């Protein structure tokens, strides 16, 4: 049996993590792993989460199973966060999922039942795990141009031209905000053009909303989803609580669907429950229960939003400082785009040889496509980092 299995493909990010841990240099810097880090380089447990967990510990009286679609209170709270507290949710349903990745997979399986002949279109570039998740659900994949490396912005004309070639009924995977891996987001004018194309060509929007609250703010980062919900008859959203609530290892997410009618929404949720039941049966409870407490308790909710905004503003400040340091060191404007981008990631124009030299000579670890974790940038030593990057760019072609 097992001797017939091919060697697994190495995961670049996991390999980078292992190499970083094995590096004995004290001045090494990890810009690769995609988790939020504070000024001490730690991924903290948020204050509101700690307090909600204390409350849960004191009040929880069972560890029995939840339903396949999870807690209704949790799902309603996430729907309100994504679509707005005053939104018409009569045709919107949600299921608790195993993180944002779990939401992506179960939604992909559900859509495969509804449109078995549809293909899926992914941005180029996109989060690497989008590919195996969608392939595992049985889809043929296509890509649409997204990022203009020369300007550090969205190639909206290329995107629209490519999606204009999709066949009717195809599915388009879109990043709701804080594009991973580039940090380049569509403007609302761009979104209007994308939505018109989706509507005119009968293309189905599949939205990955992994970083709500990390871009322009909790409400502002939901603007694209809410606009699409107001203009289109159907959509699905994979929402994650890993980043904005710091619940990475607890695996908290929601698979959300919006249908044309209440009856269709209810039927689709039933089918989604069947997908979950045949996949992992029941979602984990602790993180979702904790989230529900944070979102429903006024004091904890206010404290969470305050800390989340502090995290967001810290990343904005780091972007600006990094961009300024690179401008000064390179004596050019080529890195100004970093300050304009959103969320936790940006991409540096570095090839494999340059990335290797940064790691070997300077102890700076960056993913192979040049993606950096903005939250991992050093609050002190930004000039040294900029100097190392510009030195490598000059030395290695």
C-alpha positions as a printed NumPy array, in Angstrom:
array([[  0.   ,   0.   ,   0.   ],
       [  2.216,   2.797,   1.272],
       [  5.199,   1.898,  -0.896],
       [  3.142,   3.003,  -3.904],
       [  2.693,   6.537,  -2.593],
       [  4.81 ,   9.214,  -4.291],
       [  7.026,  11.478,  -2.223],
       [  5.054,  14.453,  -0.908],
       [  5.824,  17.854,  -2.31 ],
       [  7.711,  19.926,   0.239],
       [  5.811,  22.882,   1.691],
       [  7.989,  25.958,   1.13 ],
       [  6.694,  27.883,   4.141],
       [  7.042,  24.939,   6.525],
       [ 10.548,  24.346,   5.184],
       [ 11.416,  27.993,   5.749],
       [ 10.132,  27.744,   9.335],
       [ 12.326,  24.721,   9.993],
       [ 15.398,  26.422,   8.514],
       [ 14.765,  29.533,  10.618],
       [ 14.479,  27.494,  13.823],
       [ 17.746,  25.702,  13.029],
       [ 19.618,  28.983,  12.386],
       [ 21.734,  29.799,  15.46 ],
       [ 22.305,  33.47 ,  14.606],
       [ 20.861,  35.848,  17.187],
       [ 20.12 ,  38.622,  14.679],
       [ 18.059,  36.466,  12.287],
       [ 14.703,  37.771,  11.04 ],
       [ 11.642,  35.784,   9.971],
       [  9.49 ,  37.613,   7.407],
       [  7.955,  34.466,   5.977],
       [  5.378,  32.908,   8.298],
       [  1.918,  34.444,   7.865],
       [  0.874,  35.117,  11.45 ],
       [  0.568,  38.451,  13.227],
       [  3.519,  39.308,  15.473],
       [  3.821,  42.02 ,  18.088],
       [  6.88 ,  44.183,  18.744],
       [  8.469,  41.325,  20.719],
       [  8.007,  38.912,  17.806],
       [  5.274,  36.981,  19.59 ],
       [  1.796,  36.074,  18.328],
       [ -0.251,  37.169,  21.351],
       [ -3.543,  35.908,  22.724],
       [ -5.808,  38.946,  22.57 ],
       [ -7.079,  40.402,  25.846],
       [-10.749,  39.871,  24.992],
       [-10.058,  36.247,  24.05 ],
       [ -8.374,  35.543,  27.39 ],
       [-11.28 ,  37.057,  29.274],
       [-13.854,  35.233,  27.15 ],
       [-12.059,  31.945,  27.785],
       [-12.22 ,  32.587,  31.53 ],
       [-15.944,  33.212,  31.218],
       [-16.365,  30.07 ,  29.124],
       [-14.44 ,  27.995,  31.675],
       [-16.731,  29.202,  34.449],
       [-20.022,  28.727,  32.616],
       [-19.64 ,  25.842,  30.148],
       [-21.42 ,  22.756,  31.449],
       [-20.898,  20.234,  28.64 ],
       [-18.431,  19.078,  26.007],
       [-21.078,  17.304,  23.966],
       [-21.077,  17.563,  20.188],
       [-22.349,  20.618,  18.395],
       [-24.316,  20.164,  15.17 ],
       [-22.442,  19.76 ,  11.845],
       [-23.225,  23.395,  11.007],
       [-22.115,  24.498,  14.465],
       [-23.497,  27.112,  16.824],
       [-26.347,  29.222,  15.457],
       [-25.348,  32.116,  17.727],
       [-21.772,  32.032,  16.422],
       [-22.949,  31.873,  12.807],
       [-25.342,  34.8  ,  13.281],
       [-22.593,  36.866,  14.899],
       [-20.199,  36.238,  11.992],
       [-22.92 ,  37.029,   9.431],
       [-23.499,  40.366,  11.191],
       [-19.764,  41.092,  11.221],
       [-19.387,  40.381,   7.506],
       [-22.643,  41.797,   6.127],
       [-23.396,  44.447,   8.757],
       [-25.645,  44.43 ,  11.797],
       [-28.521,  46.035,   9.863],
       [-28.273,  43.807,   6.754],
       [-31.211,  41.827,   5.414],
       [-30.087,  38.304,   6.243],
       [-33.235,  36.47 ,   5.185],
       [-31.408,  34.768,   2.306],
       [-28.047,  34.397,   4.094],
       [-26.987,  31.27 ,   5.98 ],
       [-23.73 ,  30.162,   7.606],
       [-22.058,  27.074,   8.981],
       [-19.24 ,  27.024,  11.495],
       [-16.096,  25.626,   9.871],
       [-12.608,  24.404,  10.692],
       [-10.922,  27.752,  10.071],
       [-11.039,  29.729,   6.858],
       [ -9.398,  26.834,   5.005],
       [-12.17 ,  24.488,   6.099],
       [-14.737,  27.025,   4.905],
       [-13.057,  27.205,   1.514],
       [-13.084,  23.444,   1.115],
       [-16.672,  22.751,   2.203],
       [-17.979,  25.64 ,   0.115],
       [-16.027,  24.342,  -2.88 ],
       [-17.64 ,  20.922,  -2.377],
       [-21.087,  22.506,  -2.095],
       [-20.647,  24.556,  -5.272],
       [-19.444,  21.447,  -7.078],
       [-22.841,  19.893,  -6.342],
       [-24.656,  22.968,  -7.634],
       [-22.529,  23.584, -10.74 ],
       [-20.626,  20.371, -11.513],
       [-19.379,  21.674, -14.884],
       [-18.022,  24.955, -13.559],
       [-14.316,  25.778, -13.487],
       [-12.698,  28.02 , -10.867],
       [-10.625,  31.118, -11.618],
       [ -7.883,  32.168,  -9.164],
       [ -5.896,  35.388,  -9.053],
       [ -2.288,  35.271, -10.248],
       [ -0.714,  35.236,  -7.719],
       [ -2.924,  33.871,  -4.955],
       [ -2.536,  32.183,  -1.587],
       [ -0.744,  28.933,  -2.528],
       [ -3.177,  26.696,  -0.643],
       [ -6.064,  27.864,  -2.831],
       [ -4.757,  25.561,  -5.552],
       [ -4.754,  22.21 ,  -3.684],
       [ -8.007,  23.077,  -1.89 ],
       [ -9.857,  23.692,  -5.14 ],
       [ -8.198,  20.803,  -6.963],
       [ -9.147,  18.432,  -4.141],
       [-12.776,  19.475,  -4.679],
       [-12.444,  18.35 ,  -8.304],
       [-12.237,  21.652, -10.161],
       [-10.312,  22.57 , -13.271],
       [ -8.381,  25.748, -12.453],
       [ -7.658,  28.883, -14.455],
       [ -5.876,  32.054, -13.424],
       [ -6.534,  35.71 , -14.119],
       [ -3.826,  38.419, -14.032],
       [ -4.022,  40.358, -10.802],
       [ -0.772,  41.953,  -9.684],
       [  1.324,  44.47 , -11.611],
       [  4.823,  44.05 , -10.17 ],
       [  6.017,  47.253, -11.84 ],
       [  3.544,  49.453,  -9.989],
       [  2.74 ,  47.299,  -6.953],
       [ -0.954,  47.657,  -7.731],
       [ -3.827,  45.663,  -9.232],
       [ -3.775,  44.973, -12.96 ],
       [ -7.487,  45.632, -13.27 ],
       [ -7.534,  45.753, -17.089],
       [ -5.765,  42.398, -17.367],
       [ -8.052,  40.936, -14.736],
       [-11.217,  42.009, -16.521],
       [ -9.935,  40.94 , -19.932],
       [ -9.06 ,  37.467, -18.674],
       [-12.293,  36.938, -16.719],
       [-14.192,  38.029, -19.792],
       [-13.056,  34.736, -21.348],
       [-14.543,  32.572, -18.576],
       [-17.496,  30.463, -19.633],
       [-20.925,  31.231, -18.211],
       [-21.429,  29.597, -14.85 ],
       [-17.747,  29.542, -13.879],
       [-16.687,  30.457, -10.337],
       [-14.322,  33.342,  -9.546],
       [-12.358,  33.226,  -6.301],
       [-11.822,  36.778,  -5.027],
       [ -9.907,  38.141,  -2.039],
       [-12.349,  40.325,  -0.103],
       [ -9.562,  42.527,   1.291],
       [ -5.838,  42.46 ,   2.125],
       [ -4.833,  40.326,  -0.861],
       [ -2.496,  37.465,  -0.007],
       [  0.348,  37.467,  -1.072],
       [  0.597,  40.979,  -2.561],
       [ -1.295,  43.399,  -0.294],
       [ -2.689,  45.078,  -3.432],
       [ -6.461,  45.569,  -3.182],
       [ -9.132,  46.554,  -5.683],
       [-10.59 ,  50.04 ,  -5.27 ],
       [-14.367,  50.351,  -4.992],
       [-14.428,  51.598,  -8.6  ],
       [-12.565,  48.424,  -9.569],
       [-15.043,  46.326,  -7.617],
       [-17.918,  47.96 ,  -9.489],
       [-16.361,  46.909, -12.794],
       [-15.708,  43.367, -11.554],
       [-19.267,  43.014, -10.265],
       [-20.695,  44.218, -13.588],
       [-18.658,  41.579, -15.408],
       [-19.786,  38.862, -12.987],
       [-23.393,  39.897, -13.472],
       [-23.239,  40.23 , -17.264],
       [-21.397,  36.911, -17.748],
       [-23.211,  34.836, -15.117],
       [-20.044,  34.182, -13.118],
       [-20.321,  33.127,  -9.48 ],
       [-18.335,  34.992,  -6.761],
       [-16.474,  32.919,  -4.171],
       [-14.976,  35.367,  -1.665],
       [-12.098,  34.584,   0.679],
       [-12.327,  37.018,   3.613],
       [ -9.397,  36.035,   5.794],
       [ -8.175,  39.43 ,   7.007],
       [-11.201,  41.56 ,   7.889],
       [ -9.952,  44.326,  10.192],
       [ -6.323,  44.239,   9.022],
       [ -6.684,  46.615,   6.045],
       [ -8.684,  49.824,   6.457],
       [-10.744,  48.74 ,   9.473],
       [-13.291,  46.125,  10.484],
       [-16.246,  47.782,   8.748],
       [-14.327,  49.163,   5.784],
       [-12.778,  45.784,   4.954],
       [-16.254,  44.299,   4.47 ],
       [-17.236,  46.955,   1.919],
       [-16.558,  44.776,  -1.138],
       [-18.561,  41.833,   0.211],
       [-21.458,  44.089,   1.13 ],
       [-21.4  ,  45.757,  -2.261],
       [-21.479,  42.402,  -4.034],
       [-24.342,  41.275,  -1.809],
       [-26.312,  44.367,  -2.841],
       [-25.689,  43.846,  -6.577],
       [-25.618,  40.092,  -7.124],
       [-28.214,  37.388,  -6.474],
       [-25.877,  34.744,  -5.046],
       [-22.425,  34.413,  -3.524],
       [-20.422,  32.534,  -0.918],
       [-17.887,  33.803,   1.625],
       [-15.187,  31.919,   3.51 ],
       [-14.574,  33.952,   6.683],
       [-11.696,  33.355,   9.075],
       [-11.239,  34.253,  12.746],
       [ -7.573,  33.242,  12.75 ],
       [ -6.139,  36.689,  12.145],
       [ -8.544,  39.285,  13.506],
       [ -9.166,  37.296,  16.709],
       [ -5.745,  35.631,  16.878],
       [ -7.324,  32.157,  16.998],
       [ -4.943,  30.445,  14.578],
       [ -4.63 ,  27.056,  16.278],
       [ -8.268,  26.966,  17.403],
       [ -9.396,  26.731,  13.734],
       [-12.408,  29.054,  13.752],
       [-14.159,  30.081,  10.557],
       [-17.511,  30.317,   8.842],
       [-18.796,  29.12 ,   5.479],
       [-21.407,  31.69 ,   4.464],
       [-23.813,  31.526,   1.532],
       [-26.302,  33.983,   0.082],
       [-29.051,  32.566,  -2.151],
       [-31.777,  34.062,  -4.332],
       [-34.594,  33.057,  -1.98 ],
       [-35.035,  31.988,   1.633],
       [-36.055,  28.503,   0.53 ],
       [-32.931,  28.095,  -1.612],
       [-30.755,  29.389,   1.235],
       [-32.221,  26.902,   3.687],
       [-31.871,  24.028,   1.226],
       [-28.257,  25.   ,   0.467],
       [-27.425,  25.131,   4.174],
       [-28.864,  21.631,   4.562],
       [-26.646,  20.403,   1.745],
       [-23.665,  22.196,   3.304],
       [-24.366,  20.387,   6.558],
       [-24.235,  17.12 ,   4.626],
       [-20.863,  18.086,   3.126],
       [-19.505,  18.812,   6.594],
       [-20.944,  15.616,   8.047],
       [-19.206,  13.503,   5.393],
       [-15.941,  15.428,   5.822],
       [-15.135,  16.031,   9.488],
       [-18.602,  15.443,  11.002],
       [-18.6  ,  18.221,  13.625],
       [-16.647,  21.481,  13.982],
       [-14.509,  22.192,  17.068],
       [-16.29 ,  24.264,  19.689],
       [-13.837,  26.049,  21.979],
       [-12.621,  28.786,  19.656],
       [-16.05 ,  29.421,  18.144],
       [-17.673,  29.557,  21.578],
       [-14.999,  32.011,  22.703],
       [-15.588,  34.102,  19.59 ],
       [-19.326,  34.121,  20.206],
       [-18.731,  35.517,  23.702],
       [-16.414,  38.254,  22.4  ],
       [-18.858,  39.293,  19.685],
       [-21.903,  39.29 ,  21.965],
       [-20.505,  40.826,  25.16 ],
       [-20.444,  44.63 ,  24.794],
       [-17.386,  45.228,  26.967],
       [-15.337,  42.394,  25.478],
       [-16.383,  43.396,  21.96 ],
       [-15.226,  46.978,  22.522],
       [-11.895,  45.798,  23.959],
       [-11.367,  43.402,  21.048],
       [-12.031,  46.118,  18.481],
       [ -9.644,  48.463,  20.266],
       [ -6.839,  45.903,  20.287],
       [ -7.531,  44.907,  16.67 ],
       [ -7.303,  48.539,  15.588],
       [ -4.006,  48.895,  17.466],
       [ -2.662,  45.885,  15.562],
       [ -3.86 ,  47.322,  12.244],
       [ -2.315,  50.73 ,  12.894],
       [  0.96 ,  49.104,  13.911],
       [  1.136,  47.353,  10.53 ],
       [  0.335,  50.619,   8.75 ],
       [  3.187,  52.295,  10.654],
       [  5.592,  49.458,   9.825],
       [  4.685,  49.72 ,   6.137],
       [  5.413,  53.427,   6.125],
       [  8.704,  53.061,   7.992],
       [  9.876,  50.23 ,   5.729],
       [  8.932,  52.121,   2.581],
       [ 10.736,  55.236,   3.805],
       [ 13.862,  53.261,   4.738],
       [ 13.958,  51.629,   1.299],
       [ 13.387,  54.969,  -0.421],
       [ 16.302,  56.498,   1.478],
       [ 18.631,  53.544,   0.922],
       [ 17.767,  52.971,  -2.75 ],
       [ 17.468,  56.683,  -3.539],
       [ 14.361,  55.843,  -5.568],
       [ 10.584,  55.557,  -5.357],
       [ 10.489,  51.917,  -6.456],
       [  9.345,  50.687,  -3.04 ],
       [  6.748,  53.388,  -2.319],
       [  3.963,  50.932,  -3.183],
       [  4.555,  49.108,   0.12 ],
       [  3.093,  52.009,   2.095],
       [ -0.044,  52.04 ,  -0.075],
       [ -0.865,  48.352,   0.161],
       [ -3.161,  46.752,   2.745],
       [ -3.002,  44.064,   5.361],
       [ -0.264,  41.723,   6.471],
       [  1.606,  41.049,   3.225],
       [  3.605,  42.697,   0.463],
       [  5.854,  41.337,  -2.241],
       [  9.474,  42.349,  -2.786],
       [ 10.99 ,  42.18 ,  -6.301],
       [ 13.562,  39.518,  -5.371],
       [ 14.548,  36.429,  -7.316],
       [ 15.555,  33.066,  -5.843],
       [ 19.279,  33.845,  -5.836],
       [ 18.681,  37.146,  -4.046],
       [ 16.429,  35.521,  -1.464],
       [ 19.066,  32.833,  -0.852],
       [ 21.74 ,  35.476,  -0.344],
       [ 19.533,  37.421,   2.063],
       [ 19.101,  34.259,   4.101],
       [ 22.699,  33.064,   3.922],
       [ 24.486,  36.391,   4.391],
       [ 22.038,  38.37 ,   6.489],
       [ 19.801,  35.838,   8.274],
       [ 16.666,  37.29 ,   6.663],
       [ 14.065,  34.633,   5.814],
       [ 11.522,  35.416,   3.076],
       [  9.182,  33.086,   1.154],
       [ 10.307,  32.114,  -2.348],
       [  7.884,  34.422,  -4.176],
       [  9.188,  37.464,  -2.288],
       [  6.172,  37.707,   0.02 ],
       [  6.948,  39.379,   3.335],
       [  4.922,  39.416,   6.528],
       [  4.651,  43.124,   7.328],
       [  3.868,  42.362,  10.975],
       [  7.289,  40.694,  11.239],
       [  9.208,  43.828,  10.253],
       [ 11.519,  45.086,  13.011],
       [ 10.459,  48.271,  14.766],
       [ 14.143,  49.063,  15.249],
       [ 16.721,  48.126,  12.665],
       [ 14.6  ,  49.058,   9.651],
       [ 17.562,  50.838,   8.074],
       [ 19.732,  47.729,   8.373],
       [ 17.002,  45.627,   6.76 ],
       [ 16.661,  48.113,   3.886],
       [ 20.433,  48.155,   3.471],
       [ 20.602,  44.349,   3.27 ],
       [ 17.82 ,  44.219,   0.661],
       [ 19.332,  46.942,  -1.519],
       [ 22.799,  45.427,  -1.206],
       [ 21.546,  42.034,  -2.401],
       [ 19.613,  43.655,  -5.25 ],
       [ 22.822,  45.351,  -6.399],
       [ 25.055,  42.294,  -5.99 ],
       [ 22.914,  39.53 ,  -7.463],
       [ 21.011,  39.693, -10.727]])
